[in-house]
């Protein structure tokens, strides 16, 4: 095959990282070239002067047919073509591409204009697997990655460079608009190119002025008409989204695209905060986007106006977070605040009401979930700094409780055994609709989850450290545990092991669907190297905590960690949460305080209704 133009060969992209990785890639490529492999360029970039209808082409060739991610047919090569009218198309060929046959089956719905898109990494991984077929090529050593992983990095570097060179020749204004939208499909690029000149100019100017609104400016017909008519966009967008014009102006500075499902929520959050609290810098925007939704949920739960919780952020969101963390002596963790509030009811208020239930009550068991009115009564007077300090107190106390009776390791003080915790597969909380998914990454987390839902997940430390599992909690927007699921971090991908709700019951269909979507959409794209690194890190931790794991397994065998509370452990937990009650409840007692402050709430809890 006689391709012309600029070639992209694997050897030219042997530099894939630090000196150690570069040495590994050069050694591997030298061996493969000596064996007669990888001698042909992987890609060619051409400006075909003999074909006036084309401005440029990029051809990618594969050694054997494969399937691109998101597609359903095999191909042995790709043509990326920019036409004379500046539109872009991608064609897949079932045979190895030939320079005289540009074209093939049109590939749609592929993030073609993003060299960092997942399909590029997936393609590089498949190409490496085509070249290195032996099982040994996929095995990593204790201090080095596998040969297949190294070659995949070379292929990914090459593909990224080739795509970058192709993109550099496209219309820069249209490409900037596509990137503002965050949708790198050729179909989006071509939609701009197909516009009449005046409308195209107006649309691109609108995207440049309002990049955060780029997707809706193209997708909504009423906004398209307003742009074509030259209407003032700030007022038009404010009316369209039913927010203040100042909110639209402030969001013009927001960097980067936002997921469509998050746009309306973020608009409303910015619209609701006083102007002094609107972020100004990229760092403040990132912090705001991370904290705004959980802070809104917390304010709703406490039935307070959001500014009551936002006071620390008046001078900036990054600075406010840093000040809160310095004050609490720990990272700001809104999940820990929610967990603390649940624990105060579960281990302090509920057992007290249960103990004083009148004789002969038909159902002397208060509701397992606290009534909505409980939270503002107990915690509504506090600011965010005080709540964070209370959460830190609770976490430290429960961590001490969770290692009770565990044998200490050599060199440790016998009175202060070290709590068991490990790194998460993915940091943070993942939201989907009214649900949140949070990984449990300590013995204390597992044990509290087991107590909340009355099942035996508190015994699963060994599963997480020794057997390649990760355990997650499904919670509502207010942090209340709904169900728990275990995932096996296998080399072939994440696999659901089990999913249990309260008392080991079957979770509702909506939660089962949520877990399936989370595994497929969030965990499945995680690189397998990350799974391997997590397993290795946790196995190393297990070796250092062998005696403790054996003791936990013994407690499990004896039925001591089933999620149910024995009287002595219930008394310990009641003591731990006692300092977190309001001062009046600590002095007069929980029941007396409820009689004075909220007799209706006391009645609702005493009769077992959640209110």
FENZIDA-V831594 format. One record per run of one state. SS is the DSSP state (2 for helix, 1 for strand, 0 for the rest). FROM is the first residue (numbers start at 1). LEN is the number of residues. If there is no record, write none. Layout:
BEGIN
ss->SS from->FROM len->LEN
ss->SS from->FROM len->LEN
END
This chain:
BEGIN
ss->0 from->1 len->5
ss->1 from->6 len->3
ss->0 from->9 len->1
ss->2 from->10 len->4
ss->0 from->14 len->5
ss->2 from->19 len->16
ss->0 from->35 len->8
ss->1 from->43 len->4
ss->0 from->47 len->7
ss->1 from->54 len->14
ss->0 from->68 len->6
ss->1 from->74 len->10
ss->0 from->84 len->4
ss->1 from->88 len->6
ss->0 from->94 len->11
ss->1 from->105 len->2
ss->0 from->107 len->11
ss->2 from->118 len->14
ss->0 from->132 len->3
ss->2 from->135 len->4
ss->0 from->139 len->2
ss->1 from->141 len->1
ss->0 from->142 len->2
ss->1 from->144 len->1
ss->0 from->145 len->2
ss->2 from->147 len->21
ss->0 from->168 len->4
ss->2 from->172 len->10
ss->0 from->182 len->4
ss->2 from->186 len->8
ss->0 from->194 len->3
ss->2 from->197 len->13
ss->0 from->210 len->1
ss->2 from->211 len->9
ss->0 from->220 len->1
ss->2 from->221 len->8
ss->0 from->229 len->4
ss->2 from->233 len->9
ss->0 from->242 len->3
ss->2 from->245 len->7
ss->0 from->252 len->8
ss->2 from->260 len->13
ss->0 from->273 len->2
ss->2 from->275 len->3
ss->0 from->278 len->4
ss->2 from->282 len->21
ss->0 from->303 len->3
ss->2 from->306 len->8
ss->0 from->314 len->3
ss->2 from->317 len->12
ss->0 from->329 len->5
ss->2 from->334 len->22
ss->0 from->356 len->16
ss->2 from->372 len->8
ss->0 from->380 len->4
ss->2 from->384 len->19
ss->0 from->403 len->18
ss->1 from->421 len->1
ss->0 from->422 len->8
ss->1 from->430 len->3
ss->0 from->433 len->2
ss->1 from->435 len->5
ss->0 from->440 len->2
ss->1 from->442 len->1
ss->2 from->443 len->11
ss->0 from->454 len->2
ss->2 from->456 len->4
ss->0 from->460 len->1
ss->2 from->461 len->6
ss->0 from->467 len->2
ss->1 from->469 len->8
ss->0 from->477 len->4
ss->1 from->481 len->10
ss->0 from->491 len->2
ss->1 from->493 len->9
ss->2 from->502 len->3
ss->0 from->505 len->4
ss->2 from->509 len->15
ss->0 from->524 len->4
ss->2 from->528 len->17
ss->0 from->545 len->1
ss->2 from->546 len->12
ss->0 from->558 len->9
ss->2 from->567 len->12
ss->0 from->579 len->4
ss->2 from->583 len->6
ss->0 from->589 len->1
ss->2 from->590 len->8
ss->0 from->598 len->1
ss->2 from->599 len->8
ss->0 from->607 len->5
END
